[in-house]
Amino acid sequence: KILEKGQLSSSKGEILTGKNTDSESIVKIDKRGYYISFESNNRIMYHETLKSPGKFIPEHSDFDKLLFNDGIEALAIKDNGELYAIPELPPKGKDFHPIYKFYNNSWTIIDKIKIDQGFKIVDAEMIDDENLMTLERKFSFYDGFKIRLRRIKFEKDIIKNSEILLESLPWEYYNFEGLGKWKDSNGNIYLTLVSDNQFSPLLKTEVKEFILNK
């Protein structure tokens, strides 16, 4: 079911062009609008609706150090409106992925995490206030696309545990970049993954779902 659709526009209400078009992640803020992250021209915008002009939100000083096409790829949000953002790769000169939190109109780095074996963070989802799920992906001509699902457990915004729940085999999946969740009437949590075909006839757009064990 499509709840809302629209063509993203700039803060001036104009259609996005050039490097400003590279949107990556979207989260819904209860009934108050959307946050959308962009790479290339690294930024996060607020939209009251998907048809309304975007509004710039403040930036963390790190955002200017993010790599081209490896910027803010993942957004996740808590029920209280706290926004979490993770770049696809760490800022220039850094080895750990920072986890940024936006609340009360300002950013902080709550913690950092090391992502190994050439994987990049491509999306995230809050399972609850203490558990963050990340979708990680890498590509090589030898192994094709590989993905990982990682659960990060927090206590008061400090990482207490990081556990890889799934790692795919070589060539098992396509280019999965989107992650969402939903809950059925029995309380089971489902993770929904969607792939990006990069406008290539060689890649498929796929949707996969996994049940998250409690």
C-alpha positions as CSV (number, residue, x, y, z in Angstrom):
1,K,0.0,0.0,0.0
2,I,1.4,3.4,-1.0
3,L,0.7,5.9,1.7
4,E,2.2,9.0,0.1
5,K,4.3,9.8,-2.9
6,G,5.9,12.9,-4.4
7,Q,8.8,14.4,-6.2
8,L,11.4,15.8,-3.9
9,S,12.1,19.5,-4.2
10,S,14.8,21.9,-2.8
11,S,14.4,24.4,-0.1
12,K,13.2,26.8,-2.8
13,G,10.6,24.4,-4.0
14,E,12.5,23.6,-7.2
15,I,13.1,20.1,-8.7
16,L,16.4,18.7,-7.5
17,T,19.1,18.4,-10.1
18,G,22.8,17.2,-10.4
19,K,24.5,16.1,-7.3
20,N,21.6,17.3,-5.2
21,T,19.4,14.4,-6.3
22,D,21.3,11.5,-4.5
23,S,18.8,10.7,-1.8
24,E,19.5,7.6,0.3
25,S,17.5,7.1,3.4
26,I,14.1,8.3,4.6
27,V,12.4,8.1,8.0
28,K,8.9,9.2,9.0
29,I,8.6,11.4,12.1
30,D,5.3,10.2,13.5
31,K,2.7,12.5,11.8
32,R,5.1,15.5,11.6
33,G,6.9,14.8,8.3
34,Y,10.1,13.1,7.1
35,Y,13.8,13.3,7.3
36,I,15.7,12.4,4.1
37,S,19.5,12.0,3.8
38,F,21.5,12.8,0.7
39,E,25.0,11.8,-0.5
40,S,27.3,13.6,-2.9
41,N,26.1,16.9,-1.5
42,N,26.0,15.5,2.0
43,R,23.0,16.8,4.0
44,I,19.8,15.8,5.8
45,M,16.6,17.6,4.9
46,Y,13.2,17.9,6.6
47,H,10.0,17.7,4.5
48,E,6.5,18.3,6.0
49,T,5.2,16.1,3.2
50,L,6.9,14.4,0.2
51,K,5.6,17.2,-2.0
52,S,6.6,20.2,0.2
53,P,9.9,22.1,-0.1
54,G,12.8,20.7,1.9
55,K,14.2,22.5,4.9
56,F,17.8,22.2,5.9
57,I,18.6,21.0,9.4
58,P,21.9,21.8,11.1
59,E,24.9,19.8,10.2
60,H,27.6,18.1,12.3
61,S,31.1,19.4,11.6
62,D,32.0,15.9,10.4
63,F,29.7,16.1,7.4
64,D,32.2,18.2,5.4
65,K,34.7,15.4,5.9
66,L,32.5,12.6,4.5
67,L,33.6,11.0,1.3
68,F,31.9,11.7,-2.0
69,N,29.2,9.0,-2.6
70,D,29.9,7.5,0.8
71,G,28.1,10.0,3.0
72,I,25.0,9.7,5.2
73,E,23.5,6.5,4.0
74,A,21.5,5.4,7.0
75,L,18.9,7.1,9.1
76,A,16.9,5.6,12.0
77,I,14.5,7.3,14.4
78,K,13.1,6.6,17.9
79,D,9.5,7.1,18.9
80,N,10.6,10.2,20.9
81,G,12.0,11.9,17.7
82,E,15.7,11.3,18.3
83,L,17.3,10.9,14.9
84,Y,20.3,8.6,14.3
85,A,22.5,8.9,11.3
86,I,25.5,6.7,10.1
87,P,27.7,7.3,7.1
88,E,28.4,4.7,4.5
89,L,32.1,5.0,5.3
90,P,33.9,6.9,8.1
91,P,35.0,10.5,7.6
92,K,38.3,11.1,5.9
93,G,41.2,9.8,8.0
94,K,39.0,7.8,10.4
95,D,38.7,4.1,10.9
96,F,35.4,3.9,12.9
97,H,31.9,4.7,11.8
98,P,30.5,7.5,14.0
99,I,26.9,7.2,15.1
100,Y,25.4,10.7,15.2
101,K,22.3,11.6,17.1
102,F,20.1,14.7,16.3
103,Y,17.9,15.9,19.1
104,N,16.8,19.4,20.3
105,N,18.2,20.8,17.1
106,S,21.8,19.7,17.7
107,W,24.1,16.8,16.8
108,T,26.3,14.6,19.1
109,I,28.4,11.5,18.4
110,I,27.0,8.9,20.8
111,D,29.5,6.2,20.0
112,K,31.6,4.6,17.2
113,I,31.7,1.2,15.6
114,K,34.3,-0.7,13.5
115,I,32.9,-2.3,10.3
116,D,35.3,-4.8,8.9
117,Q,35.9,-7.0,5.8
118,G,35.1,-4.2,3.4
119,F,31.4,-3.8,4.3
120,K,29.7,-0.5,4.2
121,I,26.7,0.6,6.2
122,V,23.8,1.3,3.8
123,D,20.7,1.6,6.0
124,A,19.5,1.3,9.6
125,E,16.3,0.8,11.6
126,M,15.5,1.1,15.3
127,I,14.0,-2.1,16.6
128,D,13.3,-0.5,20.0
129,D,14.9,2.2,22.1
130,E,17.9,-0.2,22.9
131,N,18.4,-2.0,19.7
132,L,19.6,-0.6,16.3
133,M,19.7,-2.9,13.2
134,T,22.2,-2.0,10.4
135,L,22.2,-3.3,6.9
136,E,25.7,-3.7,5.5
137,R,26.8,-4.4,2.0
138,K,30.0,-4.9,-0.1
139,F,30.7,-5.8,-3.7
140,S,33.6,-7.5,-5.5
141,F,33.8,-9.0,-9.0
142,Y,34.8,-12.3,-7.4
143,D,32.0,-12.6,-4.8
144,G,29.3,-10.2,-6.2
145,F,27.2,-8.5,-3.6
146,K,27.2,-9.7,0.0
147,I,25.1,-8.3,2.8
148,R,25.1,-8.4,6.6
149,L,22.4,-7.7,9.2
150,R,23.9,-6.5,12.5
151,R,22.1,-5.8,15.8
152,I,23.7,-3.1,18.0
153,K,22.5,-3.0,21.6
154,F,22.7,0.3,23.4
155,E,22.4,1.4,27.0
156,K,22.0,5.2,27.4
157,D,23.5,5.7,23.9
158,I,26.6,3.6,24.7
159,I,27.2,0.4,22.6
160,K,27.1,-2.6,24.8
161,N,27.0,-5.4,22.2
162,S,27.3,-5.8,18.4
163,E,26.1,-9.1,16.9
164,I,26.0,-10.1,13.2
165,L,22.7,-11.9,12.7
166,L,23.0,-12.7,9.0
167,E,25.8,-12.7,6.4
168,S,25.0,-13.8,2.9
169,L,26.9,-16.1,0.7
170,P,28.7,-14.8,-2.4
171,W,26.3,-14.1,-5.3
172,E,23.3,-15.0,-3.0
173,Y,21.6,-11.6,-3.2
174,Y,21.6,-8.5,-5.3
175,N,22.4,-4.9,-4.2
176,F,20.3,-4.6,-1.1
177,E,20.4,-1.0,0.3
178,G,17.0,-0.4,2.0
179,L,15.9,-1.6,5.4
180,G,12.5,-1.3,7.2
181,K,10.6,-3.1,9.8
182,W,7.0,-4.0,10.7
183,K,5.2,-6.0,13.4
184,D,2.3,-8.4,13.0
185,S,-0.7,-8.9,15.3
186,N,1.3,-11.5,17.3
187,G,4.2,-9.1,18.0
188,N,6.6,-10.8,15.5
189,I,9.0,-8.3,14.0
190,Y,9.8,-8.5,10.3
191,L,12.8,-6.9,8.6
192,T,12.1,-5.9,5.0
193,L,15.0,-5.4,2.6
194,V,14.9,-3.8,-0.8
195,S,17.6,-3.9,-3.5
196,D,18.7,-1.1,-5.8
197,N,19.1,-2.1,-9.5
198,Q,21.3,1.0,-10.2
199,F,19.3,1.4,-13.4
200,S,21.2,-1.6,-14.8
201,P,19.5,-4.4,-16.8
202,L,21.9,-6.8,-15.1
203,L,20.5,-6.2,-11.7
204,K,17.1,-7.0,-10.3
205,T,14.9,-5.1,-7.8
206,E,14.2,-7.5,-5.0
207,V,12.3,-7.5,-1.7
208,K,13.2,-9.9,1.0
209,E,11.8,-10.4,4.5
210,F,13.2,-12.0,7.6
211,I,11.6,-12.6,11.0
212,L,13.7,-11.2,13.8
213,N,14.1,-13.8,16.6
214,K,13.4,-12.3,20.0
